[in-house]
């Protein structure tokens, strides 16, 4: 939604100001210039990336268009789930949660949190480290190091589309200059034509530079930035889980462990202490009934 509004504002501001300033919109309609710049940019993208990189870019497009779904409600569900699991492990021992981890799809604990269960990457992260905690063969420091490495790897993989798109955005102005130079060459080859014809040819040549810069800074660059922000928000959910589990391993009670997790969240999606406490209390009551 926001990306569409932003693109519309870019077009209205640029094209509208040109038209209201007395410019002729027909002069901007140069489909061959667009084909040259867009085709060259796409060719450079293919040449500079592997199949995996291009697949990652394709996968990132719907994520950027609809945005990340980690809202405040999702984070409260996540921390409530962690509280219930850690509380059960604290009261009944770590082995009591093993069956729930091994078959999370049929677990009555996880069944109350469909939004968390539906996120395959997040569920894998949670269950893998709970298994490691159950094994009891690694210290909190060792698990923290392993978590950091996995999160860094995840971030690196998800940022591949960012770098690929940003490289295309950086190349667009240069391809615009290529289009402009070719247009100037065409105009110089027609030097025997009347001034009106030469002026039109030079104007068409300048459209290449205009399109290259507009596509780079008005469309491709902002899209790459949006993907990068989505990656940062996605990584944050893993950091929340990491901090919560490590706090539990270091001996903090579940209710305080989830408070550690709350503190690492971005302010826009961070629930207040009271909101989280009430949500955890409800989760505790539901767990007691179960």
KAUR-V372446 format. One line per field, one symbol per residue. phi: phi as a letter, one per 40 degrees, with the letter a starting at -180 (. if undefined). psi: psi as a letter, one per 30 degrees, with the letter a starting at -180 (. if undefined). burial: I if it has 24 or more other ideal C-beta (glycine too) atoms within 12 Angstrom, else O. A space follows every 10 residues. Layout:
# KAUR-V372446
phi = ???
psi = ???
burial = ???
This chain:
# KAUR-V372446
phi = .ccccccccc cccccccccc cgcccccccb dccccccccc ccccccccbc cccccccccc ccccccgccc cccccccccc cccccccccc cbgcccbccc ccbccbcccc ccbccccccc cccccccccc cccccgcbcc cccccccccc cccccccccd cccccccccc cddccccdcc ccccdccccb ccccdccccc cccccccccd cccccccbbc dccccccccc cccccccccc cdcccccccc hccdcccccd ccccccdcbc ccdccccccc cccccccccc
psi = eeeeeeeeee eeeeeeeeef ggljffffji eeeeeeeeee eeeeeeegll eeeeeeeeff eeeeeflkgi leeeeeeefe eeeeeeeeee eflefffeee eeifegkfef ffieeeefje eeeeeeeefe eeeeegfkle eeeeeeeeee eeeeeeeffe eeeeeeeeef feeeeeeeee eeeeeeeffh fflleeeeee eeeeefeeee eeeeeeffde eeeeeeeeee eeeeeeeeee eeeeeeeefg gkleeeefee eefflkefgj lleeeeeeee eeeeeeeee.
burial = OOIOOOOOOI OOOIIOOOOO OOOOOOOIOI OOIIOIIIOI IIOIIOOOOO OOIOOIIOOI OOIIOOOIOI OOOIIIIIII IIIIIIIIII OOOIOOIOOI IOOIOOIOII OIIOOIIOIO IIIOIIIIII IIIIOOOOOO OOIIOIIOOI IOOIOOOIII IIIIIIIIII IIIIIIIIII OIIIOIIOOO OOOOOOOOOO IIIIIIIIII IIIIIIOIII IIIIOIIIII IIIIIIIIII IIIIIIIIIO OOOIIIIIII IIIIIOOOIO IOOOOIOOII OOIIOOIOOO
